[in-house]
Amino acid sequence: MLAVVMRRFQQVDVFGDEPYFGNPLAVVLDAEGLDDAALQRFAQWTNLSETTFVLPTTNANADYRVRIFTPTGELPFAGHPTLGTCHAWLRAGGQPASSDHIVQECGAGLVRIRQTQDGLAFAAPPLIRSGAVEPTLISRIATMLQIDETEIVDSQWVDNGPGWVAVLLRDAQAVLALAPGDVDLDLGVAGPYPEGSDIAVEVRSFFPVNGATVEDPVTGSLNPSLAQWLLATARLSAPYTASQGTVLGRKGRVNISQDEDGTIWVAGNTVTCIDGTVDR
């Protein structure tokens, strides 16, 4: 009979101003000793978009190390798991080496996180693909979204790892009205609110999972890449707040700011919803 090992566990809501309206994340805070199969099995069991496991660092410059799993595999980096894991680590008593920032070690390397008035924030990762979208793909995207191609105001590759391609519609209401069909790529959609609104832009993200189209409540990888595009083309100016998850009954809020050196920061509130232990 296997010995029972109780490990600290939190379930955190990320990018929400109140509990249960953001994007949930499961965090196992002391995962040392668990093999890859156990990590994957637990992530599959939680059935959340991501589950993270905190481990001792292997880099002297990092405060903690995290591994990020979806129900089907491991990710080198993701946005809402970064903020949610940092929140859980701090709440569990984690002490960063620096008073100015926290350094997370993950598959993509070292990620700097800072505390802001808009919540924890991470620096936007660089794009690995940008530029114009092929006309044939724009036509395909219009078909996926079940809209006329003329409703797409602009488009751009905004891939910072997952493969995001994004389109801009005329306004937020057009984004909210979407009822997409079969989506076979990682697709982001944005539309502006009227000038002077508290929220600058409505965002939705769609991607395929096992042949079905899935919509993410609040996407920590898409929003920074959208910001890089929309700020560079002067369609938006920083700071601004993006809304996401509205159609799903969520109230996701992603706060975007930009330093003088051009670094874009992605911030969001994080709330602990479950705090306890898990077996093994």
Backbone as CSV, one residue per row, in Angstrom:
resi,resn,N_x,N_y,N_z,CA_x,CA_y,CA_z,C_x,C_y,C_z
1,MET,0.844,-1.187,0.000,0.000,0.000,0.000,0.887,1.247,0.000
2,LEU,0.571,2.196,-0.892,1.367,3.413,-0.996,1.162,4.303,0.220
3,ALA,2.260,4.892,0.688,2.154,5.846,1.788,1.451,7.104,1.299
4,VAL,0.603,7.670,2.141,-0.134,8.883,1.796,0.765,10.087,2.049
5,VAL,0.910,10.925,1.026,1.657,12.177,1.153,0.690,13.319,0.870
6,MET,0.471,14.167,1.868,-0.427,15.299,1.696,0.382,16.507,1.217
7,ARG,-0.032,17.075,0.119,0.673,18.202,-0.478,-0.220,19.439,-0.483
8,ARG,0.389,20.587,-0.233,-0.385,21.825,-0.210,-0.963,22.110,-1.593
9,PHE,-2.188,22.601,-1.605,-2.928,22.787,-2.862,-3.760,24.061,-2.785
10,GLN,-3.786,24.799,-3.872,-4.696,25.938,-3.987,-5.353,25.915,-5.360
11,GLN,-6.590,26.373,-5.415,-7.220,26.664,-6.696,-7.466,28.163,-6.729
12,VAL,-6.927,28.788,-7.752,-6.855,30.242,-7.834,-7.637,30.729,-9.041
13,ASP,-8.330,31.848,-8.888,-9.006,32.488,-10.005,-8.125,33.642,-10.477
14,VAL,-7.842,33.677,-11.775,-6.898,34.644,-12.333,-7.614,35.556,-13.332
15,PHE,-7.198,36.814,-13.347,-7.764,37.832,-14.230,-9.227,38.125,-13.895
16,GLY,-9.576,38.013,-12.626,-10.935,38.352,-12.204,-10.905,39.269,-11.004
17,ASP,-11.817,40.232,-10.971,-11.883,41.150,-9.834,-12.645,40.559,-8.662
18,GLU,-13.353,39.450,-8.893,-14.072,38.767,-7.821,-14.000,37.261,-8.068
19,PRO,-14.125,36.463,-7.002,-13.975,35.005,-7.165,-14.969,34.421,-8.159
20,TYR,-14.504,33.422,-8.905,-15.306,32.593,-9.794,-15.736,33.298,-11.088
21,PHE,-15.142,34.437,-11.388,-15.466,35.138,-12.626,-14.257,35.294,-13.549
22,GLY,-13.098,34.679,-13.178,-11.905,34.761,-14.011,-11.615,33.427,-14.663
23,ASN,-10.327,33.048,-14.683,-9.903,31.780,-15.270,-9.263,30.942,-14.171
24,PRO,-9.817,29.780,-13.834,-9.311,28.997,-12.705,-8.005,28.277,-13.018
25,LEU,-7.214,28.081,-11.974,-5.942,27.382,-12.075,-5.754,26.527,-10.830
26,ALA,-5.348,25.277,-11.010,-5.003,24.407,-9.890,-3.496,24.471,-9.669
27,VAL,-3.071,24.600,-8.391,-1.654,24.720,-8.064,-1.295,23.731,-6.955
28,VAL,-0.394,22.799,-7.258,0.175,21.926,-6.234,1.491,22.562,-5.806
29,LEU,1.597,22.928,-4.535,2.679,23.805,-4.088,3.961,23.083,-3.704
30,ASP,3.916,21.804,-3.492,5.154,21.072,-3.176,5.101,19.728,-3.900
31,ALA,5.476,19.777,-5.172,5.311,18.622,-6.045,6.576,17.777,-6.161
32,GLU,7.580,18.038,-5.347,8.827,17.292,-5.427,8.561,15.805,-5.177
33,GLY,9.161,14.966,-6.015,9.009,13.522,-5.853,7.965,12.900,-6.751
34,LEU,7.142,13.718,-7.415,6.132,13.198,-8.331,6.735,13.043,-9.727
35,ASP,6.495,11.915,-10.362,7.035,11.735,-11.705,6.092,12.351,-12.740
36,ASP,6.541,12.372,-13.992,5.768,13.019,-15.053,4.382,12.400,-15.213
37,ALA,4.294,11.090,-15.073,3.007,10.418,-15.231,2.026,10.871,-14.153
38,ALA,2.520,11.044,-12.930,1.658,11.501,-11.839,1.201,12.937,-12.071
39,LEU,2.107,13.787,-12.554,1.738,15.183,-12.832,0.659,15.233,-13.915
40,GLN,0.867,14.465,-14.991,-0.108,14.473,-16.073,-1.448,13.907,-15.628
41,ARG,-1.411,12.843,-14.833,-2.657,12.233,-14.356,-3.453,13.213,-13.506
42,PHE,-2.762,13.949,-12.629,-3.464,14.904,-11.770,-4.035,16.049,-12.597
43,ALA,-3.278,16.536,-13.580,-3.775,17.613,-14.436,-4.996,17.163,-15.229
44,GLN,-4.984,15.912,-15.670,-6.143,15.378,-16.381,-7.340,15.281,-15.449
45,TRP,-7.084,14.922,-14.198,-8.169,14.782,-13.226,-8.799,16.128,-12.873
46,THR,-7.991,17.180,-12.706,-8.577,18.489,-12.373,-9.465,18.983,-13.504
47,ASN,-9.117,18.594,-14.746,-9.901,18.946,-15.937,-9.987,20.457,-16.140
48,LEU,-8.998,21.196,-15.621,-8.897,22.619,-15.887,-7.981,22.834,-17.086
49,SER,-8.022,24.024,-17.655,-7.164,24.281,-18.816,-5.699,24.106,-18.467
50,GLU,-5.293,24.483,-17.238,-3.929,24.257,-16.780,-3.888,23.933,-15.293
51,THR,-2.923,23.101,-14.933,-2.582,22.789,-13.543,-1.073,22.978,-13.419
52,THR,-0.640,23.606,-12.325,0.806,23.839,-12.165,1.341,23.129,-10.930
53,PHE,2.639,22.843,-11.003,3.321,22.115,-9.940,4.592,22.882,-9.573
54,VAL,4.687,23.278,-8.311,5.823,24.065,-7.842,6.905,23.130,-7.328
55,LEU,8.141,23.402,-7.749,9.279,22.544,-7.448,10.481,23.391,-7.029
56,PRO,11.478,22.782,-6.424,12.705,23.525,-6.114,13.368,24.037,-7.392
57,THR,14.007,25.172,-7.318,14.650,25.752,-8.490,15.893,24.963,-8.889
58,THR,16.216,25.061,-10.162,17.491,24.541,-10.656,18.392,25.690,-11.107
59,ASN,17.894,26.921,-10.962,18.634,28.119,-11.356,18.741,29.035,-10.142
60,ALA,19.955,29.437,-9.807,20.178,30.238,-8.604,19.507,31.600,-8.673
61,ASN,19.130,32.044,-9.873,18.494,33.357,-10.017,16.976,33.300,-9.885
62,ALA,16.423,32.104,-9.741,14.967,31.957,-9.659,14.513,31.797,-8.215
63,ASP,13.279,32.248,-7.946,12.692,32.098,-6.610,11.963,30.767,-6.469
64,TYR,11.383,30.267,-7.548,10.729,28.965,-7.544,10.678,28.450,-8.976
65,ARG,10.422,27.171,-9.128,10.282,26.554,-10.450,8.871,26.018,-10.591
66,VAL,8.319,26.114,-11.798,6.969,25.617,-12.030,6.938,24.788,-13.314
67,ARG,6.146,23.724,-13.283,5.822,22.970,-14.485,4.330,23.131,-14.729
68,ILE,3.972,23.353,-15.986,2.603,23.702,-16.367,2.039,22.593,-17.252
69,PHE,0.925,22.003,-16.817,0.312,20.908,-17.570,-1.123,21.246,-17.944
70,THR,-1.499,20.918,-19.168,-2.895,20.862,-19.572,-3.375,19.433,-19.331
71,PRO,-4.646,19.125,-19.570,-5.081,17.723,-19.428,-4.390,16.763,-20.399
72,THR,-3.727,17.303,-21.427,-3.140,16.417,-22.438,-1.625,16.552,-22.600
73,GLY,-0.990,17.527,-21.949,0.447,17.691,-22.142,1.023,18.840,-21.342
74,GLU,2.333,19.057,-21.504,3.042,20.089,-20.747,3.303,21.307,-21.621
75,LEU,3.239,22.502,-21.012,3.520,23.754,-21.690,4.794,24.376,-21.115
76,PRO,5.612,25.027,-21.947,6.797,25.699,-21.416,6.469,26.994,-20.691
77,PHE,5.366,27.641,-21.080,4.960,28.911,-20.473,3.497,29.142,-20.791
78,ALA,2.797,29.807,-19.887,1.444,30.286,-20.139,1.172,31.433,-19.163
79,GLY,0.309,32.356,-19.576,0.117,33.584,-18.814,-0.641,33.437,-17.513
80,HIS,-1.858,32.894,-17.585,-2.635,32.849,-16.340,-2.039,31.851,-15.340
81,PRO,-1.387,30.745,-15.780,-0.670,29.916,-14.804,0.508,30.629,-14.145
82,THR,1.145,31.541,-14.859,2.260,32.294,-14.277,1.776,33.176,-13.131
83,LEU,0.727,33.953,-13.377,0.219,34.836,-12.320,-0.409,34.033,-11.180
84,GLY,-1.168,32.989,-11.518,-1.825,32.202,-10.477,-0.851,31.448,-9.603
85,THR,0.208,30.891,-10.203,1.208,30.171,-9.422,1.968,31.121,-8.516
86,CYS,2.324,32.289,-9.041,3.037,33.279,-8.222,2.181,33.705,-7.034
87,HIS,0.896,33.945,-7.284,-0.040,34.306,-6.210,-0.063,33.214,-5.137
88,ALA,-0.196,31.949,-5.564,-0.285,30.844,-4.609,1.021,30.695,-3.833
89,TRP,2.160,30.830,-4.528,3.470,30.712,-3.880,3.662,31.792,-2.827
90,LEU,3.296,33.012,-3.138,3.410,34.103,-2.167,2.472,33.883,-0.989
91,ARG,1.248,33.452,-1.281,0.263,33.250,-0.215,0.667,32.114,0.720
92,ALA,1.424,31.153,0.168,1.881,30.022,0.981,3.151,30.348,1.760
93,GLY,3.605,31.597,1.660,4.766,32.013,2.435,6.047,32.162,1.657
94,GLY,5.990,32.058,0.349,7.179,32.224,-0.465,7.788,33.608,-0.307
95,GLN,9.097,33.675,-0.221,9.813,34.934,-0.030,10.759,35.159,-1.205
96,PRO,10.467,36.124,-2.078,11.375,36.385,-3.201,12.697,36.975,-2.736
97,ALA,13.741,36.712,-3.492,15.063,37.230,-3.139,15.125,38.740,-3.282
98,SER,14.352,39.293,-4.222,14.340,40.734,-4.465,13.046,41.343,-3.952
99,SER,13.122,42.570,-3.467,11.922,43.279,-3.036,11.183,43.899,-4.220
100,ASP,11.818,43.919,-5.387,11.234,44.569,-6.565,10.469,43.611,-7.466
101,HIS,10.826,42.334,-7.469,10.200,41.413,-8.396,10.388,39.972,-7.919
102,ILE,9.646,39.081,-8.561,9.738,37.643,-8.324,10.234,37.011,-9.620
103,VAL,11.074,35.999,-9.522,11.583,35.324,-10.716,11.085,33.883,-10.728
104,GLN,10.328,33.554,-11.755,9.805,32.199,-11.936,10.667,31.456,-12.954
105,GLU,11.035,30.245,-12.618,11.710,29.361,-13.566,10.663,28.424,-14.168
106,CYS,10.637,28.325,-15.501,9.695,27.428,-16.170,10.360,26.898,-17.428
107,GLY,9.633,26.149,-18.212,10.211,25.543,-19.396,10.742,26.543,-20.399
108,ALA,10.170,27.757,-20.404,10.616,28.794,-21.338,11.786,29.602,-20.807
109,GLY,12.244,29.304,-19.583,13.347,30.052,-18.993,12.902,30.799,-17.746
110,LEU,13.529,31.946,-17.499,13.216,32.758,-16.332,12.220,33.853,-16.718
111,VAL,11.178,34.006,-15.912,10.138,35.002,-16.153,10.078,35.943,-14.955
112,ARG,10.174,37.246,-15.230,10.131,38.233,-14.157,8.681,38.668,-13.929
113,ILE,8.288,38.696,-12.677,6.928,39.075,-12.282,7.043,40.199,-11.262
114,ARG,6.158,41.179,-11.352,6.184,42.256,-10.369,4.779,42.514,-9.848
115,GLN,4.723,43.119,-8.664,3.445,43.476,-8.064,3.106,44.914,-8.435
116,THR,1.882,45.117,-8.927,1.431,46.435,-9.359,0.080,46.727,-8.728
117,GLN,-0.405,47.945,-8.922,-1.721,48.308,-8.396,-2.838,47.567,-9.126
118,ASP,-2.522,46.993,-10.284,-3.502,46.219,-11.049,-3.339,44.718,-10.851
119,GLY,-2.559,44.321,-9.833,-2.316,42.913,-9.563,-0.931,42.497,-10.003
120,LEU,-0.633,41.215,-9.876,0.644,40.685,-10.356,0.741,40.861,-11.871
121,ALA,1.968,41.122,-12.354,2.160,41.373,-13.784,3.404,40.654,-14.278
122,PHE,3.335,40.148,-15.508,4.508,39.563,-16.149,4.807,40.323,-17.442
123,ALA,6.075,40.319,-17.833,6.485,40.979,-19.062,6.073,40.137,-20.263
124,ALA,5.526,40.785,-21.279,5.072,40.067,-22.470,6.240,39.365,-23.146
125,PRO,6.105,38.077,-23.432,7.184,37.370,-24.140,7.282,37.845,-25.585
126,PRO,8.442,37.698,-26.216,8.582,38.150,-27.609,7.753,37.293,-28.559
127,LEU,7.356,37.907,-29.669,6.650,37.169,-30.705,7.653,36.332,-31.488
128,ILE,7.231,35.111,-31.828,8.075,34.285,-32.681,7.569,34.309,-34.119
129,ARG,6.366,34.851,-34.302,5.855,35.093,-35.651,4.921,36.290,-35.609
130,SER,5.126,37.222,-36.522,4.260,38.389,-36.646,4.060,38.653,-38.137
131,GLY,3.428,39.756,-38.452,3.259,40.119,-39.853,1.894,39.766,-40.409
132,ALA,1.755,40.008,-41.704,0.467,39.876,-42.376,-0.012,38.436,-42.446
133,VAL,-1.315,38.301,-42.445,-1.957,36.991,-42.592,-2.285,36.768,-44.071
134,GLU,-2.034,35.599,-44.552,-2.274,35.271,-45.948,-3.758,35.437,-46.296
135,PRO,-4.071,36.016,-47.475,-5.479,36.218,-47.855,-6.317,34.947,-47.795
136,THR,-5.732,33.819,-48.180,-6.508,32.573,-48.131,-6.862,32.190,-46.700
137,LEU,-5.942,32.492,-45.762,-6.221,32.180,-44.362,-7.272,33.129,-43.799
138,ILE,-7.239,34.397,-44.217,-8.281,35.336,-43.778,-9.656,34.822,-44.200
139,SER,-9.738,34.320,-45.409,-11.014,33.761,-45.887,-11.437,32.562,-45.046
140,ARG,-10.468,31.706,-44.719,-10.771,30.548,-43.868,-11.264,30.987,-42.499
141,ILE,-10.607,31.990,-41.941,-10.986,32.477,-40.607,-12.401,33.036,-40.625
142,ALA,-12.739,33.779,-41.665,-14.102,34.308,-41.782,-15.116,33.172,-41.806
143,THR,-14.776,32.097,-42.518,-15.668,30.934,-42.569,-15.797,30.297,-41.190
144,MET,-14.671,30.153,-40.478,-14.700,29.587,-39.124,-15.582,30.421,-38.196
145,LEU,-15.478,31.742,-38.307,-16.245,32.637,-37.429,-17.676,32.825,-37.908
146,GLN,-17.971,32.315,-39.100,-19.305,32.412,-39.698,-19.722,33.872,-39.877
147,ILE,-18.776,34.661,-40.420,-19.031,36.070,-40.746,-18.558,36.313,-42.170
148,ASP,-18.955,37.446,-42.719,-18.468,37.848,-44.027,-17.031,38.356,-43.905
149,GLU,-16.210,38.062,-44.883,-14.803,38.472,-44.831,-14.648,39.983,-44.685
150,THR,-15.613,40.750,-45.194,-15.536,42.213,-45.107,-15.677,42.718,-43.667
151,GLU,-16.140,41.860,-42.754,-16.273,42.269,-41.352,-14.935,42.250,-40.618
152,ILE,-13.916,41.663,-41.219,-12.576,41.645,-40.621,-11.859,42.930,-41.012
153,VAL,-11.636,43.793,-40.028,-11.026,45.106,-40.266,-9.525,44.974,-40.504
154,ASP,-8.879,44.086,-39.761,-7.439,43.887,-39.879,-7.097,42.509,-39.328
155,SER,-5.893,42.050,-39.622,-5.460,40.738,-39.134,-3.950,40.753,-38.971
156,GLN,-3.450,39.821,-38.137,-2.006,39.782,-37.870,-1.645,38.440,-37.242
157,TRP,-0.476,37.931,-37.579,0.094,36.829,-36.817,0.604,37.405,-35.504
158,VAL,0.190,36.823,-34.386,0.601,37.307,-33.060,1.040,36.108,-32.216
159,ASP,1.930,35.331,-32.787,2.310,34.050,-32.180,3.477,34.233,-31.208
160,ASN,3.197,34.033,-29.918,4.265,34.046,-28.911,4.510,32.649,-28.345
161,GLY,4.110,31.650,-29.106,4.332,30.264,-28.689,3.207,29.325,-29.066
162,PRO,1.959,29.611,-28.639,0.862,28.687,-28.954,0.481,28.651,-30.427
163,GLY,0.790,29.709,-31.187,0.425,29.736,-32.602,-0.650,30.737,-32.945
164,TRP,-0.850,31.748,-32.116,-1.968,32.672,-32.279,-1.929,33.442,-33.598
165,VAL,-3.087,33.493,-34.242,-3.352,34.433,-35.321,-4.578,35.217,-34.868
166,ALA,-4.608,36.524,-35.156,-5.677,37.371,-34.607,-6.332,38.203,-35.696
167,VAL,-7.607,38.479,-35.466,-8.340,39.383,-36.349,-9.008,40.458,-35.511
168,LEU,-9.157,41.621,-36.114,-9.824,42.762,-35.484,-11.154,42.982,-36.182
169,LEU,-12.230,43.063,-35.393,-13.548,43.382,-35.931,-13.869,44.849,-35.633
170,ARG,-14.993,45.341,-36.173,-15.274,46.779,-36.118,-15.487,47.291,-34.706
171,ASP,-16.083,46.451,-33.827,-16.333,46.899,-32.464,-16.546,45.702,-31.546
172,ALA,-16.653,46.007,-30.247,-16.805,44.953,-29.243,-18.091,44.162,-29.439
173,GLN,-19.157,44.829,-29.839,-20.432,44.127,-30.022,-20.339,43.075,-31.116
174,ALA,-19.573,43.365,-32.157,-19.386,42.363,-33.218,-18.646,41.146,-32.681
175,VAL,-17.698,41.361,-31.775,-16.969,40.252,-31.156,-17.908,39.432,-30.275
176,LEU,-18.718,40.107,-29.473,-19.635,39.415,-28.566,-20.699,38.615,-29.329
177,ALA,-21.023,39.049,-30.535,-22.085,38.394,-31.310,-21.604,37.147,-32.041
178,LEU,-20.312,36.883,-32.028,-19.774,35.748,-32.790,-20.335,34.414,-32.296
179,ALA,-20.631,33.545,-33.243,-21.015,32.165,-32.945,-20.231,31.273,-33.898
180,PRO,-18.951,31.027,-33.597,-18.082,30.328,-34.548,-18.484,28.878,-34.771
181,GLY,-18.054,28.380,-35.926,-18.224,26.965,-36.226,-16.971,26.203,-35.838
182,ASP,-16.508,25.344,-36.729,-15.314,24.551,-36.447,-14.061,25.403,-36.627
183,VAL,-13.292,25.542,-35.544,-12.034,26.293,-35.570,-10.891,25.289,-35.521
184,ASP,-9.942,25.400,-36.445,-8.867,24.414,-36.504,-7.484,25.021,-36.270
185,LEU,-7.441,26.201,-35.633,-6.174,26.823,-35.265,-6.407,27.710,-34.055
186,ASP,-5.329,28.226,-33.460,-5.461,29.100,-32.293,-5.785,30.505,-32.780
187,LEU,-7.014,30.942,-32.509,-7.557,32.160,-33.112,-7.994,33.155,-32.046
188,GLY,-7.456,34.364,-32.139,-7.869,35.446,-31.254,-8.681,36.471,-32.024
189,VAL,-9.693,37.035,-31.360,-10.547,38.046,-31.984,-10.678,39.212,-31.021
190,ALA,-10.574,40.438,-31.547,-10.680,41.629,-30.713,-11.553,42.663,-31.400
191,GLY,-12.192,43.499,-30.582,-12.993,44.598,-31.109,-13.046,45.712,-30.087
192,PRO,-12.873,46.968,-30.509,-12.802,48.080,-29.555,-14.155,48.502,-29.015
193,TYR,-14.141,48.970,-27.773,-15.296,49.664,-27.197,-15.214,51.132,-27.586
194,PRO,-16.302,51.896,-27.451,-16.246,53.322,-27.799,-15.179,54.058,-27.000
195,GLU,-14.572,55.038,-27.600,-13.534,55.824,-26.937,-14.084,56.425,-25.646
196,GLY,-13.299,56.342,-24.589,-13.728,56.851,-23.289,-14.326,55.802,-22.382
197,SER,-14.539,54.571,-22.893,-15.082,53.492,-22.058,-14.022,53.013,-21.070
198,ASP,-14.471,52.464,-19.934,-13.527,51.903,-18.964,-12.759,50.724,-19.547
199,ILE,-13.414,49.955,-20.399,-12.795,48.826,-21.079,-12.460,49.252,-22.504
200,ALA,-11.231,48.981,-22.933,-10.795,49.424,-24.258,-11.183,48.454,-25.361
201,VAL,-11.156,47.147,-25.043,-11.325,46.163,-26.103,-11.927,44.885,-25.528
202,GLU,-12.770,44.227,-26.319,-13.308,42.905,-25.980,-12.499,41.862,-26.732
203,VAL,-12.107,40.815,-26.026,-11.269,39.770,-26.601,-11.963,38.416,-26.456
204,ARG,-11.857,37.587,-27.482,-12.272,36.196,-27.395,-11.202,35.329,-28.043
205,SER,-11.038,34.118,-27.534,-10.047,33.206,-28.119,-10.660,31.829,-28.296
206,PHE,-10.351,31.227,-29.437,-10.894,29.916,-29.801,-9.751,29.010,-30.264
207,PHE,-9.869,27.718,-29.949,-8.871,26.755,-30.406,-9.495,25.367,-30.415
208,PRO,-8.912,24.447,-31.196,-9.485,23.098,-31.281,-8.940,22.178,-30.191
209,VAL,-9.804,21.360,-29.633,-9.415,20.317,-28.687,-10.193,19.059,-29.049
210,ASN,-9.474,18.026,-29.457,-10.089,16.749,-29.823,-11.226,16.925,-30.829
211,GLY,-10.993,17.806,-31.808,-11.961,17.993,-32.867,-13.089,18.948,-32.562
212,ALA,-13.140,19.483,-31.335,-14.188,20.426,-30.958,-13.594,21.819,-30.773
213,THR,-14.413,22.840,-30.988,-13.982,24.214,-30.787,-14.187,24.608,-29.335
214,VAL,-13.129,25.094,-28.701,-13.161,25.498,-27.298,-12.912,27.003,-27.211
215,GLU,-13.634,27.668,-26.318,-13.384,29.085,-26.042,-12.769,29.222,-24.657
216,ASP,-11.668,29.955,-24.573,-10.967,30.147,-23.307,-11.581,31.324,-22.549
217,PRO,-11.748,31.214,-21.221,-12.350,32.330,-20.465,-11.506,33.600,-20.500
218,VAL,-10.224,33.493,-20.163,-9.315,34.641,-20.190,-7.924,34.116,-20.540
219,THR,-7.300,34.688,-21.567,-6.105,34.074,-22.137,-4.868,34.922,-21.885
220,GLY,-3.988,34.408,-21.029,-2.797,35.145,-20.648,-1.710,35.158,-21.696
221,SER,-1.778,34.296,-22.707,-0.793,34.338,-23.791,-1.279,35.200,-24.951
222,LEU,-2.575,35.180,-25.240,-3.104,35.967,-26.356,-3.073,37.462,-26.064
223,ASN,-3.475,37.866,-24.865,-3.587,39.301,-24.580,-2.275,40.068,-24.728
224,PRO,-1.123,39.548,-24.265,0.110,40.300,-24.504,0.484,40.390,-25.971
225,SER,0.227,39.335,-26.745,0.575,39.403,-28.167,-0.370,40.342,-28.910
226,LEU,-1.652,40.352,-28.525,-2.576,41.345,-29.080,-2.099,42.756,-28.756
227,ALA,-1.652,42.961,-27.510,-1.183,44.285,-27.098,-0.004,44.734,-27.953
228,GLN,0.933,43.823,-28.232,2.081,44.185,-29.059,1.637,44.664,-30.440
229,TRP,0.632,44.020,-30.987,0.102,44.408,-32.302,-0.678,45.721,-32.222
230,LEU,-1.633,45.807,-31.309,-2.540,46.948,-31.262,-1.850,48.226,-30.801
231,LEU,-0.842,48.090,-29.938,-0.078,49.273,-29.528,0.863,49.729,-30.643
232,ALA,1.515,48.781,-31.308,2.459,49.133,-32.377,1.764,49.822,-33.548
233,THR,0.495,49.477,-33.788,-0.256,50.073,-34.895,-1.112,51.254,-34.444
234,ALA,-0.948,51.662,-33.165,-1.649,52.829,-32.601,-3.169,52.665,-32.612
235,ARG,-3.641,51.420,-32.658,-5.090,51.202,-32.535,-5.535,51.361,-31.086
236,LEU,-4.603,51.117,-30.152,-4.835,51.358,-28.737,-3.612,52.047,-28.163
237,SER,-3.779,52.656,-26.991,-2.645,53.237,-26.277,-2.663,52.712,-24.849
238,ALA,-1.468,52.552,-24.282,-1.340,52.024,-22.922,-1.319,53.166,-21.917
239,PRO,-1.854,52.927,-20.711,-2.433,51.665,-20.240,-3.870,51.486,-20.728
240,TYR,-4.272,50.220,-20.827,-5.666,49.938,-21.159,-6.075,48.633,-20.498
241,THR,-7.387,48.405,-20.445,-7.942,47.176,-19.883,-8.727,46.439,-20.955
242,ALA,-8.456,45.142,-21.082,-9.193,44.281,-21.994,-10.184,43.443,-21.204
243,SER,-11.342,43.205,-21.800,-12.364,42.334,-21.216,-12.397,41.036,-21.992
244,GLN,-12.537,39.911,-21.285,-12.646,38.617,-21.942,-13.499,37.684,-21.096
245,GLY,-14.178,36.769,-21.762,-15.005,35.784,-21.064,-16.453,36.192,-20.886
246,THR,-16.830,37.343,-21.408,-18.184,37.864,-21.207,-19.245,36.880,-21.667
247,VAL,-19.062,36.310,-22.851,-20.053,35.384,-23.411,-20.163,34.123,-22.566
248,LEU,-19.101,33.778,-21.839,-19.083,32.585,-20.994,-19.574,32.870,-19.577
249,GLY,-20.033,34.084,-19.324,-20.495,34.433,-17.991,-19.377,34.821,-17.048
250,ARG,-18.180,35.085,-17.581,-17.052,35.521,-16.764,-16.896,37.038,-16.854
251,LYS,-16.049,37.573,-16.002,-15.754,39.010,-16.011,-14.234,39.199,-16.023
252,GLY,-13.577,38.582,-16.990,-12.130,38.656,-17.085,-11.654,40.065,-17.384
253,ARG,-10.613,40.488,-16.681,-10.035,41.813,-16.891,-8.513,41.671,-16.962
254,VAL,-7.949,42.090,-18.080,-6.509,42.032,-18.293,-6.004,43.463,-18.440
255,ASN,-5.081,43.846,-17.569,-4.576,45.221,-17.561,-3.223,45.277,-18.259
256,ILE,-3.137,46.104,-19.276,-1.935,46.233,-20.090,-1.269,47.589,-19.818
257,SER,0.027,47.556,-19.556,0.795,48.794,-19.402,2.093,48.654,-20.180
258,GLN,2.786,49.779,-20.360,4.023,49.758,-21.142,5.049,50.685,-20.519
259,ASP,6.258,50.167,-20.312,7.346,50.976,-19.779,7.918,51.882,-20.865
260,GLU,8.724,52.835,-20.425,9.356,53.744,-21.376,10.273,53.011,-22.351
261,ASP,10.828,51.883,-21.922,11.710,51.126,-22.816,10.938,50.235,-23.787
262,GLY,9.599,50.304,-23.730,8.765,49.532,-24.637,8.262,48.211,-24.092
263,THR,8.764,47.794,-22.922,8.312,46.531,-22.333,6.833,46.599,-22.004
264,ILE,6.092,45.605,-22.459,4.654,45.520,-22.185,4.443,44.578,-21.009
265,TRP,3.650,45.030,-20.042,3.354,44.238,-18.848,1.886,43.838,-18.844
266,VAL,1.642,42.613,-18.448,0.294,42.036,-18.429,-0.071,41.736,-16.985
267,ALA,-1.077,42.433,-16.470,-1.428,42.319,-15.052,-2.875,41.883,-14.890
268,GLY,-3.130,41.218,-13.757,-4.495,40.823,-13.442,-4.632,40.472,-11.977
269,ASN,-5.820,40.654,-11.455,-6.087,40.270,-10.071,-6.122,38.750,-9.955
270,THR,-5.734,38.253,-8.794,-5.733,36.817,-8.514,-6.385,36.588,-7.157
271,VAL,-7.254,35.593,-7.079,-8.023,35.321,-5.866,-7.955,33.833,-5.550
272,THR,-7.650,33.488,-4.302,-7.668,32.087,-3.881,-9.098,31.657,-3.601
273,CYS,-9.531,30.579,-4.250,-10.888,30.056,-4.061,-10.898,28.764,-3.237
274,ILE,-9.830,27.974,-3.316,-9.703,26.737,-2.552,-8.292,26.700,-1.976
275,ASP,-8.189,26.368,-0.693,-6.893,26.288,-0.034,-6.894,25.066,0.876
276,GLY,-6.029,24.109,0.584,-6.021,22.889,1.400,-4.882,21.980,1.031
277,THR,-5.151,20.686,1.014,-4.125,19.701,0.662,-4.723,18.666,-0.279
278,VAL,-3.825,17.990,-1.005,-4.253,16.882,-1.851,-3.406,15.664,-1.509
279,ASP,-3.983,14.494,-1.720,-3.314,13.233,-1.426,-2.329,12.899,-2.539
280,ARG,-1.117,12.458,-2.134,-0.014,12.043,-2.989,0.872,13.233,-3.312
